[in-house]
Amino acid sequence: MHTSTSTPPTRPHLKLTVIGGGLAGLTAAISAAEAGARVTLREAHHTLGGRARTSEGTYKTNEGPHALYSGGPLWTWLKQRDLIGPLAPLPPLEGARLRLLHGGTLRRTPPLAMLKLLRRRTEQAPVERDFMSWATEEVGEEGARAAAHYVAVATFHHDPGSLSARFVHERLRRTTKLPPQAHYPRGGWGPVVDRMAALAWNMGVRTETLDRVDTLDDLPRGGPVIVATSLDSARRLLGDASLRWESGRTALVDVAFRSRRGDLFVVSDLDRTGWVERFTAQDRTLAPAGEQLVQAQIPLSPDETKADGVAHAERLLDLGFPGWRERLTWRRASVANGRTGALDRPGTTWRDRPAIDRGDGVYVVGDQVAAPGLLSEVSFNSAVEAVSLALTKSALDLKSTSG
């Protein structure tokens, strides 16, 4: 076990343990330390970051996109603490190289019906209906299907049209908003995580890596516990079978190849679901000079395999990056199963997901619990909420004891 410590806060009010050192765990640790708690963060791996890690080595890849969406509390919180760091802006010329595959042809603009759907306010989209049936009534089947497939970039689901209309439309509006809300920290998630870890250390958070917690009996008693792991791990750790929620299953295909003039920036598949993005269009630090780093995100249906996803990715790569095979310098493929955030079915909202407060001073946070937001924002919002609940309850207990 590797342990790093620094001077504890000067006014410790509460001992608090965080299990898991990903985005949610680091947010919880920093928030609690800022409130004066004495925090111990325990992480099973040798590095922090969880799914927000950026791979080390020549090609710096992330498990899915590493965009931060401005306009929300996560963006504000990170910016106030100078944790975002330098951003990787997209050159205007690259922004013009986004193509939409519609009707078997690459196009520059989406169907008019899809644009009409964007004019609808999110509160007009019903929670209890599926997106496809509602959007078809609003703008017709063609626009509804194109919009559903486009929003797969923010859901990682093979059939977003089957999800709650409110859930999908909110993501559609945010991913198409102008000016764009998606911003990319230079170097991927890694530098952001490093800055968060440094801030936690400077605030007195005791960080213990290579320290797996298998049961709560492994923890010292006497203070709240925030479980910031995947929902599957939290279910096993707490022995709580109700800690379940649907998430996506997506093939991630990363390739690097020699640069060629005319390569596209994004190919979005509106005929199916699939998204291919050249991340080096905005951040040249992700690959060696003269090479491009591209990731394809291909949602998989229950009966599709990793090979199916790779084959679809290669078809999209053929369209957007002619001759990429002859230029190839590196590639890898993986499947993200249940690791891409919560999906809300018709009749459900984020409020129906597993509760953060599990009782007895235990709180569960992450991207599949009862908190609003888009992708990583759910982890952040749930972490802040858990700390608020823990500190409030501690204050009430202290008041009751002293009274």
C-alpha positions in Angstrom: 0.0 0.0 0.0 1.3 3.4 -1.0 0.3 6.3 1.2 0.8 10.0 0.7 -0.1 12.5 3.4 0.1 16.2 4.2 -0.9 18.5 7.1 -4.5 17.9 8.1 -7.0 20.8 8.1 -6.6 23.1 11.1 -10.3 22.7 12.2 -11.2 19.1 11.7 -15.0 18.7 12.3 -15.5 15.2 11.0 -13.6 12.1 9.8 -14.8 11.0 6.4 -13.7 8.2 4.2 -14.0 8.1 0.4 -13.7 4.8 -1.4 -12.6 5.3 -5.0 -10.3 8.0 -6.5 -12.1 8.8 -9.8 -13.8 12.1 -10.7 -16.6 11.5 -8.1 -14.2 10.5 -5.3 -11.8 13.3 -5.9 -14.7 15.8 -6.0 -16.1 14.4 -2.7 -12.7 14.5 -1.0 -11.9 18.1 -2.0 -15.4 19.3 -1.1 -15.3 17.6 2.3 -11.8 18.9 3.0 -12.9 22.5 2.0 -15.6 22.1 4.7 -13.0 21.2 7.3 -13.4 17.4 7.4 -10.4 15.1 7.9 -10.6 13.0 4.7 -9.1 9.7 3.8 -9.4 8.6 0.2 -8.8 4.9 -0.6 -8.2 3.8 -4.2 -7.7 0.2 -5.3 -5.4 1.0 -8.3 -2.0 2.6 -8.2 -3.2 5.8 -10.0 -6.2 8.1 -9.4 -8.7 9.0 -12.0 -10.9 6.0 -12.5 -12.5 6.1 -15.9 -11.3 9.7 -16.2 -7.7 8.4 -16.7 -5.7 9.2 -19.8 -3.5 6.4 -21.0 0.2 6.9 -20.6 2.5 6.5 -23.6 2.9 7.7 -27.1 -0.9 7.9 -27.8 -3.0 9.5 -25.1 -6.4 8.0 -25.3 -9.4 8.2 -22.9 -12.2 5.8 -22.2 -14.7 7.6 -24.3 -14.6 11.4 -24.9 -12.9 13.7 -22.5 -15.1 16.8 -23.0 -16.2 19.1 -20.3 -19.6 20.8 -20.9 -19.6 24.5 -19.9 -22.7 26.1 -18.4 -23.1 23.5 -15.6 -22.0 23.3 -12.0 -19.0 21.0 -12.7 -17.5 23.5 -15.1 -18.0 26.3 -12.7 -16.6 24.3 -9.7 -13.5 23.3 -11.7 -12.9 26.8 -13.1 -13.2 28.4 -9.7 -10.4 26.2 -8.4 -8.3 26.6 -11.5 -8.5 22.8 -12.2 -9.4 22.8 -15.9 -6.1 24.1 -17.1 -5.5 25.1 -20.7 -8.1 24.1 -23.2 -7.6 22.7 -26.7 -9.5 25.0 -29.0 -10.9 23.7 -32.3 -9.6 25.7 -35.3 -12.5 27.1 -37.4 -11.4 25.1 -40.4 -11.5 21.9 -38.5 -15.0 22.7 -37.2 -16.2 22.8 -40.9 -15.0 19.2 -41.4 -17.9 17.7 -39.5 -20.0 15.3 -41.6 -23.3 13.5 -41.0 -23.9 10.2 -42.7 -27.5 10.3 -43.8 -29.2 8.2 -46.4 -25.8 6.6 -47.1 -24.2 9.9 -48.0 -21.9 12.2 -46.1 -23.6 15.6 -45.7 -22.6 18.9 -44.1 -26.0 19.7 -42.6 -28.6 17.7 -40.7 -32.1 17.0 -42.0 -34.4 20.1 -41.7 -36.8 18.1 -39.5 -34.0 17.4 -37.0 -33.3 21.2 -36.8 -37.0 21.8 -36.2 -36.9 19.4 -33.2 -34.1 21.4 -31.7 -36.5 24.3 -31.4 -38.7 22.4 -29.0 -38.0 23.2 -25.3 -36.8 20.2 -23.3 -39.7 20.6 -20.8 -42.0 19.9 -23.8 -40.6 16.4 -24.1 -42.5 14.0 -22.0 -40.8 11.8 -19.4 -43.3 9.0 -19.8 -42.9 8.5 -23.6 -40.1 7.2 -25.6 -38.2 9.7 -27.7 -38.8 8.1 -31.1 -42.6 8.1 -30.9 -42.8 11.6 -29.4 -40.3 13.1 -31.9 -42.0 11.4 -34.8 -45.3 13.1 -33.9 -43.4 16.4 -33.7 -41.3 16.4 -36.8 -41.8 13.1 -38.7 -40.0 9.8 -38.6 -36.9 10.9 -40.7 -36.0 13.8 -38.4 -36.8 11.8 -35.2 -34.6 8.9 -36.3 -31.7 11.2 -37.3 -31.9 13.0 -34.0 -32.0 9.8 -32.0 -29.0 8.4 -33.7 -27.0 11.7 -33.4 -27.5 11.8 -29.6 -25.8 8.4 -29.2 -22.6 10.4 -28.7 -24.0 11.5 -25.3 -25.8 8.3 -24.4 -23.6 5.4 -25.7 -26.8 3.5 -26.4 -27.6 1.6 -29.6 -31.2 2.8 -29.6 -31.6 6.2 -28.0 -35.0 6.5 -29.5 -36.3 3.9 -27.0 -35.2 6.0 -24.0 -37.2 8.7 -22.2 -38.1 11.6 -24.5 -37.1 14.2 -21.8 -33.8 12.4 -21.2 -32.8 12.3 -24.9 -34.0 15.7 -25.8 -32.0 17.4 -23.1 -28.8 15.7 -24.4 -29.7 16.6 -28.0 -30.0 20.2 -27.1 -26.8 20.4 -25.2 -24.7 18.5 -27.7 -25.9 20.7 -30.6 -25.9 24.0 -28.8 -24.1 27.0 -30.4 -21.5 28.1 -29.5 -20.5 24.5 -28.5 -20.6 23.7 -24.8 -18.1 20.8 -25.2 -14.5 21.9 -24.3 -11.4 19.7 -24.3 -8.7 20.1 -21.6 -5.3 19.9 -23.3 -3.8 16.4 -22.7 -7.2 14.7 -21.9 -8.5 13.9 -18.5 -5.1 13.1 -17.1 -3.9 16.7 -16.4 -7.3 17.6 -14.8 -7.1 14.5 -12.5 -3.5 15.4 -11.6 -4.5 19.0 -10.6 -7.5 17.6 -8.6 -5.2 15.1 -6.8 -2.6 17.9 -6.0 -5.4 20.1 -4.6 -6.7 17.3 -2.5 -3.2 16.6 -1.1 -2.6 20.3 -0.4 -5.9 20.4 1.6 -4.8 17.5 3.8 -6.6 14.6 2.1 -4.8 11.4 3.1 -4.6 9.4 -0.1 -4.0 5.6 0.0 -3.5 3.9 -3.3 -3.3 0.1 -4.0 -5.7 -0.2 -1.1 -8.8 -2.2 -2.1 -11.8 -2.2 0.2 -13.8 -5.4 0.0 -16.2 -4.9 2.8 -17.1 -2.0 5.1 -15.7 -4.1 8.0 -12.3 -3.2 6.5 -12.9 0.5 7.4 -12.3 2.1 10.8 -15.6 3.1 12.3 -16.5 6.6 13.3 -17.5 8.8 10.4 -19.4 8.8 7.2 -18.3 6.7 4.1 -18.7 7.9 0.5 -18.5 5.0 -1.9 -17.3 6.5 -5.2 -16.9 3.3 -7.3 -18.9 1.8 -10.2 -22.4 0.9 -9.3 -21.5 -2.8 -9.7 -18.6 -2.5 -7.3 -20.8 -0.6 -4.8 -23.4 -3.3 -5.0 -20.9 -6.0 -4.1 -19.2 -3.9 -1.4 -22.4 -3.0 0.4 -24.3 -6.2 -0.4 -27.2 -4.1 -1.7 -28.9 -5.8 -4.6 -31.0 -2.6 -5.3 -27.9 -0.7 -6.6 -28.6 -1.3 -10.3 -29.3 1.0 -13.2 -29.1 0.6 -17.0 -26.0 1.9 -18.8 -24.6 1.6 -22.3 -22.4 -1.0 -24.0 -20.1 0.5 -26.5 -17.2 -0.5 -28.7 -14.3 2.0 -28.5 -11.9 1.8 -31.4 -8.8 4.0 -31.2 -6.5 4.3 -34.2 -3.5 6.5 -35.1 -2.3 7.1 -38.6 -0.1 9.5 -40.6 -1.8 12.8 -41.3 -3.2 13.6 -44.7 -4.8 16.8 -45.9 -8.6 16.5 -46.1 -9.2 14.2 -43.2 -12.5 14.9 -41.6 -12.9 16.0 -38.0 -16.1 14.1 -37.1 -18.3 11.5 -38.8 -21.7 11.1 -37.1 -23.8 8.2 -38.3 -27.5 9.3 -38.6 -28.5 6.1 -40.4 -27.4 4.0 -37.4 -25.6 5.0 -34.2 -21.9 5.7 -34.3 -19.5 8.6 -33.8 -15.9 9.0 -35.1 -13.8 11.9 -33.9 -10.3 13.0 -34.7 -9.2 14.2 -31.3 -5.9 15.7 -32.6 -7.9 18.2 -34.6 -8.0 20.3 -31.4 -5.2 18.8 -29.3 -1.9 18.0 -31.1 -0.4 16.7 -27.9 -2.3 13.4 -28.0 -0.2 11.9 -30.8 3.3 12.3 -32.2 3.9 15.0 -34.8 2.6 14.1 -38.2 0.1 11.6 -36.9 -3.6 11.8 -36.1 -5.4 10.1 -33.2 -9.0 9.1 -33.9 -11.6 7.4 -31.7 -14.8 5.6 -32.9 -17.6 5.1 -30.4 -20.0 2.4 -31.6 -22.9 1.5 -29.3 -23.7 -2.2 -29.3 -27.0 -3.9 -29.2 -27.4 -6.9 -26.9 -26.8 -9.3 -29.8 -23.8 -7.5 -31.3 -20.2 -8.4 -30.6 -17.1 -6.4 -30.3 -16.2 -7.5 -33.8 -19.5 -6.1 -35.1 -18.6 -2.7 -33.5 -15.1 -2.8 -35.0 -16.5 -3.5 -38.4 -18.9 -0.6 -38.2 -16.1 1.7 -37.0 -14.0 0.7 -39.9 -16.8 1.5 -42.4 -17.1 5.0 -40.9 -13.3 5.4 -40.9 -13.3 4.5 -44.6 -15.7 7.3 -45.3 -14.0 10.0 -43.3 -10.4 9.0 -43.7 -9.7 7.4 -47.1 -6.5 5.3 -47.1 -6.3 5.2 -43.3 -5.3 1.5 -43.3 -2.2 2.2 -45.4 -1.3 5.1 -43.0 -2.0 3.2 -39.8 0.7 3.3 -37.0 -1.3 2.1 -34.0 -4.7 0.7 -33.0 -6.6 -0.8 -30.2 -10.2 -1.8 -29.5 -12.2 -2.4 -26.3 -15.8 -2.6 -25.1 -17.1 -0.3 -22.4 -19.9 -2.3 -20.7 -22.0 -0.5 -18.1 -19.3 2.2 -17.8 -20.9 5.1 -19.8 -23.4 6.7 -17.5 -27.0 6.2 -16.6 -29.8 5.7 -19.2 -33.4 6.7 -18.2 -36.2 4.6 -19.7 -39.6 6.1 -20.4 -41.4 6.9 -17.1 -38.1 7.4 -15.2 -35.9 10.4 -14.5 -32.6 10.8 -12.5 -34.7 10.9 -9.4 -35.6 7.3 -9.8 -32.0 6.1 -9.9 -30.4 4.5 -6.8 -30.5 7.0 -3.9 -27.2 8.6 -2.8 -28.0 8.3 0.9 -27.9 4.5 1.8 -28.4 5.1 5.5 -26.1 4.4 8.5 -23.7 7.1 7.3 -23.0 5.5 3.9 -23.4 7.4 0.6 -23.0 6.2 -3.0 -21.9 8.5 -5.8 -21.1 8.1 -9.4 -22.6 8.5 -12.9 -25.6 6.2 -12.3 -27.1 7.5 -9.1 -29.9 10.0 -8.3 -28.3 13.2 -9.6 -28.9 15.3 -12.7 -26.4 16.2 -15.4 -24.7 15.1 -18.6 -22.1 12.3 -18.5 -19.4 13.3 -15.9 -21.6 16.0 -14.4 -23.7 13.2 -12.7 -20.6 12.0 -10.9 -19.8 15.5 -9.8 -23.3 16.5 -8.7 -23.8 13.3 -6.7 -20.4 13.8 -5.0 -21.3 17.3 -3.9 -24.7 16.2 -2.7 -23.2 13.3 -0.7 -20.8 15.6 1.1 -23.6 18.0 1.9 -25.7 15.3 3.3 -22.9 13.8 5.3 -21.9 17.1 6.8 -25.5 18.2 7.6 -26.2 14.9 9.3 -23.0 15.1 11.3 -23.9 18.7 12.4 -27.3 17.5 13.5 -25.9 14.5 15.4 -23.4 16.8 17.1 -26.1 19.3 18.1 -28.3 16.5 19.4 -25.4 15.0 21.5 -24.4 18.4 22.9 -28.0 19.3 23.6 
